[in-house]
Amino acid sequence: MDQLRLRGVENAVALARSLGVNCDHPIVLADSSHLVVHLAPTRVVAHVATTMALVRPDLLPGLARELEVAAFLKHQGAPVALPSSEIDPGPHVFDGCAITFWEHAAHDPSGAVSLNEALPLLQKLHRVLESYPGQLPYLTPVLEKIPRWLRYLQVNRGLLAMDMMMLREAHWRLAETLSMPQARCQALHGNAHIRHLLRTPAGLLWNGFEDVCRGPLAWDVVSLGWGAGAESPASGVETALKAYDAPRNGWSWEALAPYIAARELQGVVWLQVLALRFPEHRQRANQLLEAWRQKA
């Protein structure tokens, strides 16, 4: 474990104990934007901001929104991973670490979810989120997160100057287009990637609502289709559009092009950020950047 992960595990265990939950055997389930630790033998899972804390110091408002939306969805009976009922879910700050607590959902990490399984669940999620009463910022994954990641890469010299200039210009053009909503907006998952569906004995559950925001449905639909089409992202988007009856929604490839470009740009920049912490991602990060550069 690197020092960021080690410190995250130690702080999650220490905070849980201070709140009355004892953990004898912490199990790291994942570590990317944040660290996920099962505080075994309890049914509590800690989410500790790790990589996301490097690029965004003001984490608490976003973590609070994530918990609020998950609680709302639970109340509406939507299939979602739940904030912990055994311990105050937070968000907490402990020794400089931002931490939230969730219920452990036993799931099969190797249980791949198909796009055809995921699309009806996204439609149901959108129907429930349509009535979400809380205030949410507009399209933050594109308008706020990408420029924040680019600043982090610039400070840490993670990109060549020419690449930084090209990525900034691409984002500026997309932000200029997407900051003016062309369609009805509502609450969105924000990062409706197929990996944010857990295959559990009770069925598929949505999780990963840290990017929850307000925006056009097209952002979530494109995000799900793009992420599910590993070999051909465009074919995944096309399948998603058919399921959402694109003509009825007034969607065309031309209208959706900025969302597709923004999702692609998001992936390219995020993997560069991730590669600064995890060198094993460097080759893939550079391959994506090169493919994007050639297309641009």
Secondary structure, DSSP 8 states (H G I E B T S, - for coil): --HHHHHHHHHHHHHHHHTT---SEEEEEEESSEEEEEEETSSEEEEEESHHHHH-S--HHHHHHHHHHHHHHHHTT--B--B-SSS----EEETTEEEEEEE-----TT----HHHHHHHHHHHHHHHTT--S---BSHIIIIIHHHHHHHHHHTT-S-HHHHHHHHHHHHHHHHHHTS--S-EEEE-S---GGGEEEETTEEEE---TT-EEEEHHHHHHHHHHHH-SS-HHHHHHHHHHHTTHHHHT--HHHHHHHHHHHHHHHHHHHHHHHHH-GGGHHHHHHHHHHHHHH-
